[in-house]
Amino acid sequence: MKLPVVLLSAALAVGIALPVSAQTAKPKQAPLAVEVRNKTVPTFCAEDDNVHLTFANPAVRRFRVEARAPAVIGSIVADSTAPDFTDCTIKDAPPDPGAEVNRIVLHEDARFVLVGWKKTRGFWRKAEVTVRAGERAENHLELVQLYVKRPSGPYEFLVLYPSDGYWRLRPLPPERLPEVAYGTSFLVGPVEEKERPFVAFTDVTYDPATVSFRMRFARGGEGVLRVDEPGEKAAGVDVALSGTLPKGLPFATLRSMYITDANADSAQVAWKAPAAKGWSLAPVMGFKGGKATEVWLGRAVPSKHNTSAPDTQLSGFGR
């Protein structure tokens, strides 16, 4: 597969990190097309996940999510990762000042460390999901973190918020940076919406032998998220869905932030339509949605906020 000359030239000119399949094509089974909807709304707040892409096709039972180092990673000297609450109206309840925060090591082996965090009181979301790892089971965890062990020390590269099903993924940092920022979040499983999108779990089980998380969904069905060891270029997970999943709901959602191209966790969408001869590209605010076999969400220019945050790619949709 080759990109049209016009699109390829434009992409190279602005420095977009094109999806991996746009760079190298390997023979494989034709992926399924999914319906992508863009429910993005404007915002002035850099802490507001206003970018909202949903993915639906009842036949899809497997796909891949990758967090890929942005095109600008080589030019970053001083990163910008601090929260920015300019023009923000925070609706979440503040933490209980009397609450204690407990750090719980759920599992540790030669390669990875799995950690959970629990407040003794005052958490503003219900956190009734049971998280298991080996013989250990914990309830009411706010956050679960997966670290990979490196000579310089453990590095957190995957997080899960069990109470609403949000995952965040990032690659390893280049040697000159201590870490890279998180950016886009993703949800997998039957995605519902109330105040915002969420996936309701009954429980999540971590299997250290396969480095995977098995999720049982409250609305029916199960999922397994298998984790690859991260590298500097990308970190990836493979998702498999099974059982009787509810009808009419997306199987995945991306959440991110966009204010302007220079203040965004993601600013552009690239996608491969089923009958197209190459990739299409659009600003995230103007993306009309449609059918796609691969989707990339990322940036072409550096952002003043979360400068090192990775781009995100969904691919490999199959039965």
C-alpha positions as CSV (number, residue, x, y, z in Angstrom):
1,M,0.0,0.0,0.0
2,K,1.3,3.4,-0.9
3,L,0.1,6.8,0.2
4,P,-0.9,9.2,-2.6
5,V,2.0,11.5,-3.4
6,V,0.0,14.6,-2.3
7,L,-0.9,13.2,1.1
8,L,2.5,11.7,1.7
9,S,4.2,15.0,0.8
10,A,1.9,17.0,3.0
11,A,2.4,14.6,5.9
12,L,6.1,14.7,5.7
13,A,6.1,18.5,5.4
14,V,4.3,19.0,8.7
15,G,6.1,16.1,10.4
16,I,3.2,13.9,11.1
17,A,4.1,10.5,12.5
18,L,2.1,8.5,10.0
19,P,0.4,5.2,11.2
20,V,2.9,2.3,11.0
21,S,0.9,0.5,8.3
22,A,1.3,3.6,6.1
23,Q,5.0,3.2,6.3
24,T,5.3,-0.6,5.8
25,A,2.7,-2.9,4.3
26,K,2.7,-6.6,5.1
27,P,0.3,-9.2,3.7
28,K,-2.4,-10.1,6.2
29,Q,-6.0,-10.9,6.5
30,A,-8.3,-8.0,5.5
31,P,-9.4,-6.2,8.6
32,L,-13.1,-5.4,9.3
33,A,-14.3,-1.9,8.7
34,V,-15.7,-0.1,11.8
35,E,-18.1,2.9,12.1
36,V,-16.2,5.9,13.6
37,R,-18.2,8.7,15.0
38,N,-16.8,12.0,16.1
39,K,-18.5,13.5,19.1
40,T,-15.9,16.1,19.8
41,V,-17.0,19.4,21.3
42,P,-15.1,22.7,21.7
43,T,-13.4,23.6,25.0
44,F,-11.1,26.3,26.5
45,C,-9.9,23.9,29.3
46,A,-6.7,21.9,28.8
47,E,-7.9,19.4,31.4
48,D,-11.2,18.7,29.6
49,D,-11.4,15.5,27.5
50,N,-13.5,17.1,24.8
51,V,-12.2,14.9,21.9
52,H,-14.5,11.9,21.7
53,L,-14.2,9.3,19.0
54,T,-16.3,6.1,19.1
55,F,-15.8,2.8,17.3
56,A,-18.6,0.3,16.5
57,N,-19.1,-2.9,14.6
58,P,-20.9,-5.9,16.3
59,A,-18.7,-8.3,14.4
60,V,-15.4,-7.0,15.9
61,R,-13.9,-9.3,18.5
62,R,-10.3,-8.2,18.3
63,F,-8.2,-5.1,17.7
64,R,-5.0,-3.4,18.7
65,V,-4.3,-0.1,20.4
66,E,-0.9,1.6,20.2
67,A,0.6,4.7,21.8
68,R,3.2,5.9,19.4
69,A,5.9,8.5,20.1
70,P,4.9,11.8,18.4
71,A,6.9,13.1,15.5
72,V,8.2,16.0,17.6
73,I,9.8,13.7,20.3
74,G,13.3,14.2,18.9
75,S,13.1,18.0,19.2
76,I,11.8,18.1,22.8
77,V,14.4,19.6,25.2
78,A,12.1,20.7,28.1
79,D,8.8,18.9,28.3
80,S,5.6,20.5,29.6
81,T,3.4,18.0,31.6
82,A,2.0,20.1,34.5
83,P,-1.8,20.4,34.7
84,D,-3.2,23.6,33.2
85,F,-6.5,24.7,34.8
86,T,-6.7,28.0,32.9
87,D,-10.4,28.6,31.8
88,C,-11.4,25.4,33.6
89,T,-14.5,24.8,35.7
90,I,-13.9,21.7,37.8
91,K,-17.0,19.8,38.5
92,D,-15.5,16.8,40.4
93,A,-15.8,16.9,44.1
94,P,-12.5,17.7,45.9
95,P,-10.7,14.9,47.8
96,D,-11.6,14.3,51.4
97,P,-8.8,16.0,53.4
98,G,-9.0,13.4,56.1
99,A,-8.6,10.4,53.7
100,E,-5.5,8.2,53.8
101,V,-4.0,7.0,50.5
102,N,-2.7,3.4,50.5
103,R,-0.3,2.0,47.9
104,I,-0.7,-1.7,47.4
105,V,1.7,-3.9,45.5
106,L,-0.7,-6.4,43.8
107,H,2.0,-8.4,42.0
108,E,5.8,-8.1,41.3
109,D,8.1,-10.3,39.2
110,A,11.3,-10.0,37.3
111,R,9.8,-7.8,34.5
112,F,6.8,-6.0,35.9
113,V,5.2,-4.4,39.0
114,L,1.4,-4.0,39.4
115,V,0.4,-1.4,41.9
116,G,-3.1,-0.3,43.2
117,W,-4.1,2.9,45.0
118,K,-6.9,3.1,47.5
119,K,-8.3,6.0,49.6
120,T,-9.8,5.2,53.0
121,R,-12.7,7.5,52.3
122,G,-13.9,10.4,50.2
123,F,-13.3,9.0,46.7
124,W,-15.7,10.9,44.4
125,R,-16.4,7.9,42.1
126,K,-17.8,4.6,43.2
127,A,-14.9,2.0,43.0
128,E,-16.6,-1.3,43.6
129,V,-14.7,-3.2,41.0
130,T,-12.7,-6.2,42.3
131,V,-9.1,-6.3,41.0
132,R,-7.3,-9.6,41.3
133,A,-3.7,-10.6,40.8
134,G,-2.6,-14.1,41.7
135,E,-4.0,-14.9,45.1
136,R,-4.7,-11.2,46.0
137,A,-8.0,-9.5,45.5
138,E,-8.7,-5.8,46.3
139,N,-11.9,-3.7,46.0
140,H,-12.4,0.0,45.9
141,L,-9.1,0.7,44.0
142,E,-9.1,4.2,42.4
143,L,-6.1,3.5,40.2
144,V,-4.1,0.5,38.9
145,Q,-0.5,1.1,37.5
146,L,1.7,-1.3,35.6
147,Y,5.4,-0.7,35.7
148,V,8.1,-2.2,33.6
149,K,11.5,-2.8,35.3
150,R,14.5,-1.0,33.8
151,P,18.1,-0.5,34.9
152,S,17.2,3.1,35.9
153,G,14.2,1.8,37.9
154,P,10.5,0.9,37.4
155,Y,8.7,3.0,34.8
156,E,4.9,3.3,34.8
157,F,3.6,2.9,31.2
158,L,0.0,1.7,31.6
159,V,-2.8,2.8,34.0
160,L,-6.4,1.7,34.5
161,Y,-9.2,3.5,36.4
162,P,-11.3,0.4,37.4
163,S,-14.4,2.4,38.3
164,D,-15.0,3.8,34.8
165,G,-12.8,1.7,32.5
166,Y,-10.4,4.4,31.4
167,W,-6.9,3.1,30.2
168,R,-3.9,5.3,29.4
169,L,-0.7,4.0,27.7
170,R,2.7,5.6,26.9
171,P,6.0,4.4,25.4
172,L,9.3,4.6,27.1
173,P,11.0,8.0,27.1
174,P,14.2,8.8,25.1
175,E,17.3,8.8,27.3
176,R,17.4,12.6,27.7
177,L,13.9,12.7,29.2
178,P,12.9,11.2,32.6
179,E,9.4,10.3,31.3
180,V,6.9,11.1,28.6
181,A,3.4,12.5,29.2
182,Y,0.2,10.6,29.1
183,G,-2.3,12.0,26.6
184,T,-5.2,10.2,25.0
185,S,-7.3,7.8,27.0
186,F,-9.0,4.7,25.6
187,L,-12.0,2.6,26.7
188,V,-12.6,-1.0,25.5
189,G,-15.7,-3.1,25.9
190,P,-19.3,-1.9,25.8
191,V,-19.0,1.8,26.2
192,E,-22.0,3.6,27.8
193,E,-22.6,7.3,28.4
194,K,-23.9,9.3,31.3
195,E,-22.1,12.5,32.2
196,R,-19.3,11.1,30.1
197,P,-18.4,7.7,28.5
198,F,-17.6,4.8,30.7
199,V,-17.2,1.0,30.7
200,A,-18.7,-0.8,33.8
201,F,-16.6,-3.8,35.0
202,T,-17.6,-6.3,37.6
203,D,-14.0,-7.4,38.1
204,V,-10.6,-7.3,36.5
205,T,-8.0,-10.1,36.8
206,Y,-4.3,-9.6,36.0
207,D,-2.4,-12.7,34.7
208,P,1.3,-12.2,35.2
209,A,2.2,-15.2,33.0
210,T,0.7,-13.6,29.9
211,V,0.9,-10.0,31.1
212,S,-2.8,-9.5,30.4
213,F,-5.9,-8.2,32.1
214,R,-9.2,-10.1,31.9
215,M,-12.2,-7.8,32.2
216,R,-15.8,-9.0,33.0
217,F,-18.3,-6.4,31.8
218,A,-21.4,-5.5,33.9
219,R,-23.5,-5.3,30.7
220,G,-22.4,-8.8,29.6
221,G,-19.4,-10.4,27.9
222,E,-15.7,-10.4,28.7
223,G,-12.5,-8.9,27.3
224,V,-8.8,-9.6,27.5
225,L,-6.2,-6.9,27.1
226,R,-2.7,-8.3,26.5
227,V,0.2,-6.0,27.1
228,D,3.4,-5.8,25.0
229,E,6.6,-4.7,26.7
230,P,7.0,-1.0,25.8
231,G,9.7,0.5,23.7
232,E,10.7,4.1,22.9
233,K,8.8,4.1,19.6
234,A,5.6,2.6,20.8
235,A,3.7,0.7,23.5
236,G,0.8,-1.5,22.5
237,V,-2.0,-3.8,23.7
238,D,-4.1,-6.4,21.9
239,V,-7.7,-6.6,22.9
240,A,-10.0,-9.7,22.5
241,L,-13.7,-9.6,23.2
242,S,-15.9,-12.7,23.9
243,G,-19.2,-13.8,25.2
244,T,-22.6,-12.1,24.8
245,L,-21.8,-8.4,24.5
246,P,-24.7,-5.9,24.6
247,K,-26.0,-4.7,21.3
248,G,-25.9,-1.1,20.0
249,L,-22.9,0.1,22.0
250,P,-19.4,1.0,20.8
251,F,-16.7,-1.5,21.5
252,A,-14.0,1.2,22.0
253,T,-13.7,5.0,22.5
254,L,-10.9,7.5,22.4
255,R,-10.9,10.5,24.7
256,S,-8.4,13.4,24.3
257,M,-8.0,17.1,24.5
258,Y,-8.0,19.8,21.8
259,I,-8.0,23.6,22.2
260,T,-5.8,24.7,19.3
261,D,-3.2,22.8,17.3
262,A,-0.5,24.2,19.6
263,N,-2.4,23.3,22.7
264,A,-3.7,19.8,22.3
265,D,-3.1,16.1,23.2
266,S,-4.5,15.3,19.7
267,A,-5.3,17.6,16.8
268,Q,-5.7,15.5,13.6
269,V,-7.3,12.2,12.5
270,A,-5.9,10.0,9.8
271,W,-7.9,7.0,8.7
272,K,-8.0,4.3,6.0
273,A,-11.4,3.9,4.5
274,P,-12.3,0.5,3.1
275,A,-12.4,1.4,-0.6
276,A,-9.8,4.1,-0.5
277,K,-6.4,4.0,-2.3
278,G,-4.6,5.6,0.6
279,W,-4.9,7.4,3.9
280,S,-7.1,10.5,4.5
281,L,-6.3,13.3,7.0
282,A,-8.5,15.8,8.7
283,P,-8.5,18.2,11.7
284,V,-10.0,16.6,14.7
285,M,-12.7,19.3,15.0
286,G,-13.7,18.9,11.4
287,F,-13.5,15.1,11.1
288,K,-16.9,13.9,9.8
289,G,-16.5,10.2,10.8
290,G,-17.3,7.3,8.6
291,K,-16.1,3.7,8.0
292,A,-12.4,2.9,8.6
293,T,-10.1,-0.1,8.9
294,E,-7.5,1.9,10.8
295,V,-7.5,5.2,12.7
296,W,-4.7,7.4,13.9
297,L,-5.2,10.3,16.3
298,G,-2.3,12.6,16.9
299,R,-0.5,15.9,16.3
300,A,1.6,17.5,13.6
301,V,3.1,20.4,15.6
302,P,4.4,20.6,19.2
303,S,1.9,21.4,21.9
304,K,2.6,23.7,24.8
305,H,0.7,21.2,27.0
306,N,1.7,17.5,27.3
307,T,4.3,18.1,24.6
308,S,5.6,14.5,24.7
309,A,2.2,12.8,24.8
310,P,2.0,9.9,22.3
311,D,-0.2,9.6,19.3
312,T,-2.8,6.8,19.3
313,Q,-3.6,4.2,16.7
314,L,-6.4,1.6,16.5
315,S,-6.0,-1.2,14.0
316,G,-6.4,-4.9,13.3
317,F,-10.1,-5.0,13.6
318,G,-11.2,-8.6,13.2
319,R,-13.6,-11.4,14.3
